[in-house]
Amino acid sequence: MNRNNSHTLVSWIGGNDLKAGESNSPKNNEFGPIVSTLKCRDFDNVELLYNYPKEQVKPYLEWLKQHINIPVKAHHIELSSPVNFGEIYVSANKHLSNISNNHTLLSVLLSPGTPAMQAVWILLGKTRYPCTFLQSSLEQGVQEVAIPFELSAEYLPAAKSIDSEQLKQLSQSSAPVDAAFDNIVTRNPGMLALKAQAQILAEREVPVLITGETGTGKELFARAIHNASARKEKSFVPVNCGAIPLELVDSVLFGHKKGAFTGATSDKPGVFDQANGGTLFLDEFGELEPSVQVRLLRVLQEGTFVPVGGTKERYADVRIITATHRNLMELVANGGFREDLFYRIAVGVLHLPPLREREGDLSLLIDSLLDALKKNDPLLGHKKISPDAKNLIFQHPWRGNIRELQSTLLRAALWCQGNIINADDIRQSLFSVPAKDDDILAKDVSQGVDINEIIGLLVGEYIRKALAYTGQNKTRAAQLLGLKNYQTLNNWMEKYGIS
């Protein structure tokens, strides 16, 4: 080895490494992959990545430095999931780019981390950053890994050329500032009627409540209403009510005066001040605590408020649009939401249907979202979707609605090799959310279901309830369940293995 070159070991910190660090006196072969490799091979420094909590990794790093005498740098990487190829690729590529130069020899330890992390190391090492691959195991020790194939950079996914800031912008699914009703893509009769109603509401100075599942486009409708209203030249101020800490709600809504509380170093306007003359969009409105609902009702009734720490009333000319995924009428009935506030904000009401109920819209939305990707980044501009990929999309339940569809298409476009997004690209990009055991009617038929298992779950649930209610009296339980006699009940219990 040319000693003018610095030899660097790069690795993710894995679970076996952390376990080894928890042992006060590990056996010779239980140091974990990283320390075992550093004890077996000579390196000038080591660069480590991790996405575990910092407090969990700090003791391991201190333990590591007791066993080696070379510089250690550890970098915390924020990942939404340890198997998110896109985030892993961006993080690993950025890190290798920072440390790679003509005077650095790279070795990458493949053993720690998830299969996705290992795959990204190989992809980068075979195409962009020449390196030696190592693996470490209890059975075979530390070995150099021969990867018996070559990759051409020509076939790398589009993510290779997109930096982290571009990826961040592409992944943002918020409604455009200049959103208009033309941005609401649909040919579904129900959605067309909603667009017409929303356009009428835009011309009226009435509060609007928009309901619907997460990801159905509530903010898109709210911005379109504002932009089509007489207030379009003034501010549209969106607020996520569910994200405001309870102790700061008054300050966020009404503002505060200097010295009103610890940390209030200057006067700060609230969102009612910021939206004066324009539109205030209160998203996740159903998350507001009852105590906050009382104070908000007064502002909506009188149009006046007092900043925290202030003494003078302020007036705000604000149009209110609220949105929620929760059933506010149900909350009102259960005492979780004020009835008078509900009727104050629920004048113009729009209920946005989930994507699975928008018949005829999926194909339109696929084309529209791909066009949007093309406008935002030319590297994705030539991506087309194959018929088998579209068929797979049509079969998916889309619990996350348009937001889930958008992020799925983005992942598929980033990682597909070539210009055609096929079914495998979509399949790899989908998240399969298991149905809740108690949600019998929400199981995804496109993924296959066991109808006997579902019947068994239903039968078991009600037989156990009936037996509990009757004090294990099978004759009475059979009557409650509409069965002929206790023998029929026994037969059902035996058939479905109910004890």
Residue, then its C-alpha position, 0 to 999 in steps of 0.5 A: m500500500n502507498r503510505n501517502n494514501s489514507h486508508t478509510l473504512v466506511s460502514w453503517i453502525g448495526g445492531n450487532d455492533l451496538k450489542a457488542g458495545e453493551s458488553n463490558s468484557p466481550k469475548n474475542n469473537e464478539f466485538g461486532p463487525i466494525v471492531s472485528t474488522l478494525k482489529c483485523r485490518d489496518f486503517d488510518n481512520v473510520e467513517l461511520l453512519y447511523n440512524y439510531p437515536k444519538e443517545q443509543v449510539k454515544p455509549y457505543l462510540e465511547w466503547l469503540k474508542q477504547h478498543i482502537n487508536i485511530p480517528v473515528k467520525a460518526h454521522h447521524i443520518e435521518l431516515s424515515s425508514p431503514v429500508n428507504f432506498g431513496e434516502i439511503y442512496v442520497s445520504a450514502n452518496k453525499h457522504l462518499s462524495n465528501i470523503s473520496n479523493n485521489h489520496t483516499l483508499l476506501s473500504v466499505l464494510l457491508s455487514p452492518g445495516t439493512p439489505a437496502m443499505q448493503a445494496v446501495w453500498i454496492l451500487l455506489g462502489k461499483t459505479r462511482y467510488p472505487c473501493t474494496f468491499l469487506q464483510s465480517s462474521l463470527e463464522q468466517g471472520v473478516q473477508e474481502v468480498a468479490i462482486p462478480f459483476e460490473l455496473s454501468a453508470e448509464y443505467l443508474p436511476a435518476a436519483k443519482s443526479i438529483d441532489s438532496e434539496q431537489l429530492k426534498q422539493l420533489s417529495q413535498s406534496s403541499a398544494p401550489v401557492d397559485a392553486a386554482f380549480d383547474n389544478i383539481v384533476t377529475r372527471n368523476p361526477g361527484m368531484l365535479a359537483l364539489k368543484a362547482q360548489a367550491q367555486i360558488l363558495a369562493e365568491r361568498e364571504v362564508p366560513v368553509l369546512i372541508t372534510g375528508e381523509t388525509g391526502t384527499g386534497k383539502e389544502l388544494f381546495a382551500r387555496a383554490i377557494h382563496n385564489a378565486s375569491a375577492r381576497k386573492e391579493k391578500s395573504f393565505v395563511p395555513v396553520n396545522c392545528g395538530a402541530i401546535p403545542l398546547e402551551l403555545v396555541d394562544s401565541v400562535l393564533f393571537g400573537h404575543k407582546k414582548g415579555a409576555f412569557t419566558g423567551a418572548t424577546s419581542d412582539k410577535p404577530g399571530v396568524f390572525d394578524q398575518a391573515n388580516g384581509g385574507t384567508l386563514f386556513l386552519d388544518e387539522f381543526g378537529e385536534l384543537e383542545p376544548s379550552v382553545q375552542v372557547r377562545l377561538l369561538r369568541v374571535l370568530q363571533e366578535g372579530t376581536f382578540v387580545p395578544v398574549g401579554g397585551t391589554k388592547e383588543r385587536y381587530a382582524d378581517v379574516r375569512i376562515i377555512t377549516a379542514t379535518h379528517r375527523n368526524l366533527m359531528e361525532l365529536v360534538a355528540n361525544g362532547g369532544f367538540r363545541e357544538d356552537l363552534f361547529y355551527r360557526i365554521a360549518v356554513g359551507v361544507l365540502h366532503l372530499p371522497p377518498l381516492r378509492e371512491r373517485e371512479g375514473d380519476l386514477s388514470l387521469l391523476i397518474d398522467s397529471l402527477l407524472d407531468a408535474l414531476k417532469k415540470n419540477d425536474p427535467l431528469l424525470g421528464h421522459k418517464k412513462i408508465s407501462p400498462d401492467a404498472k397502471n393495472l397494479i395501481f388500479q388494484h391498490p386501495w390507496r389508503g393515503n389517497i393522492r398523497e400516497l399515489q404521488s409519493t409512490l410515483l416519485r419513488a418509482a420514477l427515481w429508481c426505475q432503470g430507463n424511461i418506462i416505469n413497469a409493474d416491478d417498479i411500482r410494486q417495489s415502491l408500494f407500502s403494504v399496510p396490514a388491515k387491523d384485525d378488528d377491521i373485517l371489512a377493510k382487508d385488501v382483496s387485491q392482496g388475497v384474503d382467507i375468507n375462512e379466517i375472516i369468518g373465524l375471527l368474526v365468529g370467535e369475537y361474537i361467541r366469546k362476547a355472548l358467553a361472557y355476557t351469559g356467564q358461560n351459559k351455552t344455551r342462553a348464548a346460543q339464543l343470543l346468537g340466533l343458533k338453534n341450541y347449545q349443540t349448534l354452538n358447540n359445533w361452531m366452536e369446534k369448527y373454528g377452534i374456539s375455546 
